[in-house]
Structure formats: C-alpha cells, structure tokens
Amino acid sequence: MLTLLPTRPSTRTTGMTRDEGVWVYAVTTAGSFPGGITGIRGVAGEELNTVTEGGFTSVVGTVALDTFGEQALRRNLEDLDWLSETARRHDAVVAAICAGGTTVPMRLATVYYDEDRVRTMLRENAAELTDALEHITGRSEWGIRSYLDRRRADGDDTAEKERKTTGTAYLMERRARAAAQEETQSEAARLADEIFAELGNLAVAAVRQPPSASGLSPRRASEILNASYLVDNARVHEFTAAVESVDTRIDDVDTVITGPWPPYSFTAVGSSPR
C-alpha cells in the first residue's frame, strides 16, 4: 500500500531544506538497533540514519520532494519500471534491517516532511508499535503458493478440439467441458482451503491474498493459493516439513515455500504521514 505526503509542510527540522522529506523504512526498539546501518543505501541512494522517540527507533533517509513528494509520487507511480525499482530498493533496506532483529517494516512511500513529524508518529502509534513488535518477536513470515497443473485446471480437451463436431453434438461437448471445468475449480478451491488450514495449524497467524491471474503466474500452472504465515522460529523446520508433505501428498498440486520475509503481513501500523 502506498502512502503519500500532504501538500503543505510546516516547520522544518534543522539541517533539512523545504525541498527535502524523510522516507521511513522501519521501526525497531530504541537502544538496541541490530547490526547498524553503515553502508546501507536507500531508495534515492541516500545514507540512512535513525530517529528515536519513546523507546522506538525508526530508520529513515532524506529524499528530494521533487521526486518523492506527493505530486511527484503520483506521477512516478504511473511508471511501472520506476515503481518496481523503488520498491526493490525499499524492500532491500527493510530486509537488511530485519535480518538483524525484530523490526516493523513500514509501507512503501511513507514520507514525512521532517524528523519531528516522525517522532510524533512514533508517539501516536506507540501502542500499535509495541503490540506489533511483541507479535513478531521470535517469529518470521513465510510465503506459500500452491499451483494446480494447468492441464487439469483448463481441462485436457485437445481431442475435443481436433474433432470437427457440429450442431447438437458440439453443444453437448461444450456443456460437458464447462461442467468439468466448474468441477475442477470447485475441487481447486477445496484443496486451497485444505492446504491453508493444515499449514495454519503450525503458525501463529495466517492471511490469504487473491491468487495471481493465470497470465501473471510464474509457472505454467494455475495458482490456487497465495498465503502468508507467521511462524515461531522454533517451529520453522516443522513448518517446512509440513509444506513438503502437502506438496508430496496432493496430486496435481505443487506447493512451494518462500522466505523468510519482512513481516509486512502481520505488522500494519495505522500512521498517516504529514
């Protein structure tokens, strides 16, 4: 989710100009920033620094508003190449921070006009940040995707296509294929529910996203499940073993695991940049 600046800034933090803003990458606990940030570069190639308030430390970078301000973002977000590269850089920073310890990743394009406003955000969202950090401590996010063999998903009607049928026979064949496809889709939904629930028994929390459209799937298969799980680190081996078991046991369905990922799916903090 993208979060844009408002249009009218107020008092600036000393050392910043009216042409600059503060891009926020992540929040962790004050006094225990894991691993440091030396050598890590942000979305604009900027050096990173920290802003601390009320027991929290946010990792931030100074960015130019003519590129990352509200109006510029609305324009640049129409450029998919620009968006992809910016998202990649943001995620790389967040991943580097998360690798060092428990961290709440911030949404892409969370930009404030100055560091004082970042401190205000940390104060106003203290309860949410505390809950989020407690929720993910000792845990990691893992992605699960399940794919149904496309020949089964679409129906193997090669032979039907080769036959030159007409009239009643043609209509009957079309109805039969439609019925078979509907049955396959129903079975795919059942399998997706089964996999999601089974793996959920080994996770602290789980969320589902809509499966990717067939044309966007990275495989020659139909995606039937796209889910994220928050797993206790002590149970990761058990969780991955369960994924392997599901993949082996369920015919015509490939189930793959990715991660660990920054816990975006389980740490939403309702802040609004200003």
HURA-V884755 format. One record per backbone hydrogen bond with DSSP energy under -0.5 kcal/mol. CO is the residue of the C=O (numbers start at 1). NH is the residue of the N-H. Records with the same first field share a line. If there is no record, write none. Layout:
# HURA-V884755
CO: NH, NH
This chain:
# HURA-V884755
7: 9
13: 16
17: 20
19: 65, 66
21: 23, 63
22: 24, 112
23: 25, 61
25: 106
26: 59
27: 104
28: 57
29: 32
33: 35
37: 40
40: 48
42: 45
46: 42
47: 62
49: 60
51: 58
53: 56
55: 30
56: 53
57: 28
58: 51, 60
59: 25, 26
60: 49
61: 23, 63
63: 21
64: 67, 68
65: 69
69: 73
70: 74
71: 75
72: 76
73: 77
75: 78
76: 79
78: 80
79: 83
80: 84
81: 85
82: 86
83: 87
84: 88
85: 89
86: 90
87: 91
88: 92
89: 93
90: 94
91: 95
92: 96
93: 97
94: 98
95: 99
97: 100, 101
98: 101
103: 105
104: 27
107: 110
108: 3
109: 111
110: 24
112: 22
114: 118
115: 119
116: 120
117: 121
118: 122
119: 123
120: 124
121: 125
123: 126
125: 129
126: 130
127: 131
128: 132
129: 133
130: 134
131: 135
132: 136
133: 137
136: 139
138: 233
140: 231
141: 260, 261
142: 229
143: 258
144: 227
145: 256
146: 224, 225
147: 254
148: 222
149: 152, 153
150: 154
151: 155
155: 157
157: 161
158: 162
159: 163
163: 165
166: 169, 170
167: 171
168: 172
169: 173
170: 174
171: 175
172: 176
173: 177
174: 178
175: 179
176: 180
177: 181
178: 182
179: 183
180: 184
181: 185
182: 186
183: 187
184: 188
185: 189
186: 190
187: 191
188: 192
189: 193
190: 194
191: 195
192: 196
193: 197
194: 198
195: 199
196: 200
197: 201
198: 201
199: 202
200: 203
205: 230
207: 228
209: 226
213: 216, 217
214: 217
219: 221
220: 150
221: 223
222: 148
225: 146
226: 209
227: 144
228: 207
229: 142, 231
230: 204, 205
231: 140
232: 235
233: 236
235: 239
236: 240
237: 241
238: 242
239: 243
240: 244
241: 245
242: 246
243: 247
244: 248
245: 249
246: 250
249: 251
250: 253
252: 149
253: 255
254: 147
256: 145
258: 143
261: 141
262: 264
263: 266
264: 267
269: 271
